[in-house]
Amino acid sequence: MNIAENRNEEKFISLYRAFVNEIYQYVFLRTGLDAALAEDMTQDIFLDVFKGMGEFKGLCSNRTWVFRIARNKLFDFYRKHYRQKIELVDINDPLIEGLSDPEQDAEKLMESALESEMVCDCLNRIPGHYRITLMLKYVDGKSIKQIAELTDKSPKAIESLLKRSKNAFIKEYRLAQKREEFNL
């Protein structure tokens, strides 16, 4: 091994140790709390870091560079994930009826639910693309337009997906509340 390769290896080890936990948390929150997926993506991100070390010119901080790679990897994941999901919703679906209920305040229910331990369980019980949509909107604070750009979907499609995601979450949360009441 020559000196340049040794320096690259040492630099990579340093970057890995400095940012692996932070990158994992970043990915974990943005992939719908899927630990296995977050681990795989973190590994892929650091593989890209290692491959790109020779091209990194140092025009930004190491942290910025590593997070840019992570962000790009997540964007690729969102595009791929959302291209594969094509949903048809039955117009007679009971969840659709709840969308027009003026007494149903999904935003309030979501905010209060985020303070509970049941949230992770409920999020893990809904489909992955719903979970990711909710995380992008409520954890990352992305606008509908931004989510649409990330996923190569129209804003209308994202609005619809977000409504279904909220309803699926609310349904799971209410079931979890009933289970908890039953166990008391």
N, C-alpha and C positions, 0 to 999 in steps of 0.2 A: 504494500500500500504506500503510495507516495504522500508527500507532505500536504498537498492540496486536497487529496481525498480524505486525509485524516482531519484536516481543518473543517471540511464540509460535514463530516460525520459528527465532530464535536459541536459544531454550530447547530446541526439538526437536533442532537440530543438536548442541547440547551433550549432550543425553541420548543421542543416537545415537552420538556419538564415545565417550562414556564407557562405554557398555554393549553395543555391537554385537558385539564379539568374545566377550564373556562370554556373551551370549545365544545366539550361534551355537554355542558349545561346549556349552552347556546343552542346546540343542535337538538338536545333532548326536549326543550321547551317548544321548539318549532317543528317537531315531527310528531306532535300529539302524545308526548310522554311515553314514547315507545323506546325502552332502554336498549333492546337488541338493535333496533334500527339506528339509534343514536351512536351506539358503539361502532357499528359498521361504517357509518358515515364519518365518524371521527377518524377512524383508521384510514378511510379513503382520503380525507382531507390532509392528513399528515403524510400520506403517500404522495399527494400532489405537492405538498410543501417540499418534501425531499427532492422530488423530480425538478421542481422549479427553482431550487436554490441557486443554481448557476446563472439563472436569468434575472434574479432579483438584484435590482440596481441600487437599492437603499434609498430611494426617493421618498419613502415614508417609513414609519417605524415598523419594526418586526411584527408587533401586535396588529397593526393596521393591515399589513400584508397577509398575515395568517387569517385574520378575520375576513378579509376580502375573498380569499380562497374558500373559506367556509360558507360565506354568503352566496357565492357563485354556485357552489356545490348544492346548497339548499334550493336555489332557484331552479337548477337543473332537475332536482328531485321533484319540486312542485309541478314543473311543466310535464314531466314524465308521468307523475302520479295522476294529475288531472286529465291528461289525454286519455288515460286508460279507463277513467270512470265516466261512463255515460249512463245517466239514470233516467228512467221513465217513471213519472209519478202519476198514479191513478188519480183522476180528478175527484173521485169519491173517497179518497184517502181521509180518514178521520183527522189526521194532522193538518190537512188543508183547511178544514172547518175551523180549527182553533186559531188560524192565522188572522181571521177577521174579528176575533173576539176582542172588543175594546177593553175588557177588564183584565185581559191577559197582558201583563207587562213583563215581557221576556227579559228586557235589559235589567230591570230591578231584580228579578229572580236570579239572573246570571251573577250579578254583583254580590248579592247576599250569599249565593251558593259558593262563590270563590273563597269565602272565609271558612268553609267547612272541610272536614277531612273526606267527606263523601265525594268531593269534586273529582279527585283523581280516579276514583273507582268509576264514577259516572262517565267521565271522559273516556276511560278505557273500554267501556261497554258500547259506545257508539262507533259507527264506522270511521275508519282512519281519515277519510277525506273530510268528514264533518269535524272531527277533532282538530285537524290541521287548520281548517277554515276558522274555527272559533279561536284557536291560538293566535293565528295571524291578526285577527280582528281585535281581540281583547287582551292578549299578552303583548303583542308587538305594536298594537295601536295602528295597524295599517288601515288605510281607507279602502272602500270597496274598489275604487279605481286602481289602487296599488295592488290589491289582491288579484284583480282581473289581469293586470299586466304580468304579474308573477306566474300566473297559471295559464296564460294564453286563452282566457275566456272573456266573454263580454261582461260588462258591469251588471247587466240584467241577470245573467246566469249566476253571477256571484251573489247578487241580492237574493235570488231564489234559493241558492245553496245555503246561504247564511240563515235564511228563515227555517229551512228544513233542519239545519244543524242545531239551531236554537231549540226547535221543537223536540228533536231527538234527545238533546241534553235535558230539557225540562221533563220529558217523559221519564227518562232514567233517574233523574233526581227525585221525582215524585215517587217512583217505585222504591228507591233507596230509603226515602222517608217512611214509607209504609212498612218496609222491612224492619227499619229501626224501631218504629212504634210497636210492631208485632213482637220484637225481641225484648222490649222493656217490661 
